[in-house]
Structure formats: structure tokens, C-alpha cells
Amino acid sequence: MTDQFDLEELVHLEQTFYDAGHADGFAHGRIHGLIEGRALGREKGFEIWEEIGFYEGFAMMWKAVFEQRGDGGDHRAVYHLRHLLDFIHQFPTTNPSPSPFPQSQADEIDISRLQRQIRSRYKALCASLGVRPTLRASGTTDEAGDEDTGNHGSSGSGSARPVWSLGEDAKRPVMQGLSF
């Protein structure tokens, strides 16, 4: 019996299996966390850029209107328009890859702050143009209304007016079955 029996391994047998299971679970969770994190980041990125793209399209359209008229437009509106486009062009369009070296505070962009500035400048531009600021996410109905303005589906006159008049079609008698 030259082999020494290690009693320590036998005493900590449960902890050994627990540690091995924890290490395997941690590695597995890390993989799934990366996959889910990328999917969530992609989804939120598209939501943010849907909003920023709306603002950019709105601003570019009004810029083209002012340039086509040739009078320069309202000076306040042009001022807000120029600053809105400047903020939009500052917004990052690429995902920064992680680097082993820490970035300085000056290099980091505060996306939420920049997004708030863009929204504020958009609302100021709308106010100077006399246009109601609105942005609805794709897939929402008109009943939800605009959260920012507190207008919930009404056009300001007390009742919602449909875009298409269906008065005559609603009064027409329905035939047996479908009529195309």
C-alpha cells in the first residue's frame, strides 16, 4: 500500500462537482448572454435609428423647401434646422469595437444626452414652423396618440376625423356574400 489515500478529496467531493458545474454553466451562460445581447442591441439600435432617421428626413425636407423658395425662410427655423442636422450628424453610425485600452471621457459620446438634444431641437423646429411635433413608432394605431404632446388620438377639435370618408359606403345595403 504505497499509494497515499487523500482524504481531503473525499471530504470536498461535493464542492468539486459544484465548482465544475458552475464553470460549465458560466461558460454556457456567457455564450447565450452574448447572443441575446447582440439581438437586443440590434433591436434597440433599429428603434433609435428609426426615430433619428425620421428627424433627419423631416429636417432635410424643410431644408429643401427653404432652398427651393429662395427667401431663406424664417431665421429661427433655419437656425433650429441647422443645429438639428448638426446633432444628427454627430450621432454615431457605427458600433465601437471594444479595445483593450480604456477610452478617455472626451472620446465617449453620451448617446442618451445627444438623443434628448435632437428631440428638443426637433420640437423647437416644429414650433418655429407651426407644425405639430409627432412621431409614432411603426405598427402603432392613431388611438395611442402622441406621448410628448399629450394629444391622444384627437385632432384638437374634440373628435377624430378619418382620412377617408366612408359615409356612402356605410349606408349602402350589403349584398348576399362578398361584393368586390
N, C-alpha and C positions, 0 to 999 in steps of 0.2 A: 504494500500500500504506500507506494511512494507519492501518489497524487494527493495533493492537499485539497481538502474539501472546503470551498469558500462559502461560509455560512452567510456572509453579507449579501451575496447574490440571491440567496433564497429568501432572506428577510425582505428585501426590496423588490421582489419579483413583480408585484402588482404595480409598483411605481414605474418599473422599467417598461412594462407593456403600456401603461398610461402615457408615458413620455413618447414612446414610439407612435402611438395612435394620435397624440396631439401634433407631432411633427408632420405626419402624413395628412391629417385634416387641415393643418395650417397651410401646407403647400397646395392642397386641393382648393381650399377657400381663396387663396391668393389668385389662382388661375381664374376661378369663377368671378371673383371680385373685379379683376381686370376686364373681363368680357362684359359684365354688366355695367361697369363704369364707363367703358367706351360707348356702349349702346345708349346709356343715359346722357352722356356728354354730347353725342351726336344729335339726339332728340332735342335737347335744350339749345344746342347751337343753332339748329334749324329754326326753332321758335324765335330766338333772339334775332337771327338774320332775316326772318320774315318781317319782323317789326322794323328793323333798321332799313331794309330794302323798301318798305312802304314809305318811310320818311324820305329816303333818297329819291324815290320816284316822284313823290309829291313835290319835293324841292326842285328837282330837275325840270318838271313840267312848268312850275311857276317861273323858273329862270328863263325857260324858252319863251313863255308868254311875254315876259318883260322885255326880252331881247327882240322879239318879233314886233312888239308895239313901238319900240324905239324911243319911248319917252323916259325910259329909266325906271318907271314905276314909282311907287311910294318908297321914300327913302328909308323909312323904318322897316318896311317889308324886305327891301333889298338887303339891309343890314342884317336882319334876322336870317334871311335866306343864305347869305354868305357865311355867317357863323354856323348855321346848321350844317351846311355842306362841309365846312372845316372840321366840325366834330365828327361827322360821319366818316370822313377820310382818315381821321386819327384812330378810328375803331379798328382793332386788329382783325386781319383776314386770314391769318394762319395760326395754327396751334403751335405754341412754343414747345420745342422738344426739351425734355429735362436735361440739364447739364450738371456735371459733377461740381462745377464751381458755383458758389452762391452768387445770385444776381444782386446788384445794388438796388436800393429803394428807388433811385431815379429811373432805372430801366423798366421797372414794373409799371403796368398800366392798370389803373383801377377801373375795371370794366363796368361795375355797377354805378360808379360815380359818373363815368362818361355816358352811360345809358340814361341816367337821370338828366344830365345836361342836354342830351339830344332831345329827350321828351319835353323838357322845359322850353327849349328853343323852338321846337315844333309848335307847341301851344302858343308861344309868343308870335310866331309867324302867322298862325291861323287867326289870332286876334287882330293882328295888323291888316290881314287880308279880308277880315269879316267872314271867315269860313269857320264852320263848327268843327273842332278837332274830333276826329273819330278814328278808331282802329279796332276792327273786330278780327279775332283770330279766325282762320278758315274753319268752316264747319259749324259756326255758331249761328243761331237764328236772331232775328231782329227783336224778339221778345226780351232777350238778355239786356239789350241796351248798352250804353257806354258807361263803364265804371267811373272813368275820370270825371265826366261832366255831370253824373247823377241823372242823366236822361235815360229813362228805362223804356225804350221802345216807342215813345211818343214823339211827334214832330213839333211839339211846342203849342199846338192849337188845342190840345186836350184829347184828340183821338188820332189813332194811327190811320193814315191814308194809304191804301195799297197802290202799288206802282201801276198795275194793270187793272182796268175797270172790268169787272165780271158781272155787272148788273144785268145785262141782256141774257147772258148765258145761264145765269142762275134762275131766271124766270121762265126759260124755255122748258116745255114738258120733256121728260125723259122717255125715250123710246124703249121698247122691249129689247133688252140686251144692250150691247155697246154700239155706239154710233161714232164712226170716225169721220 
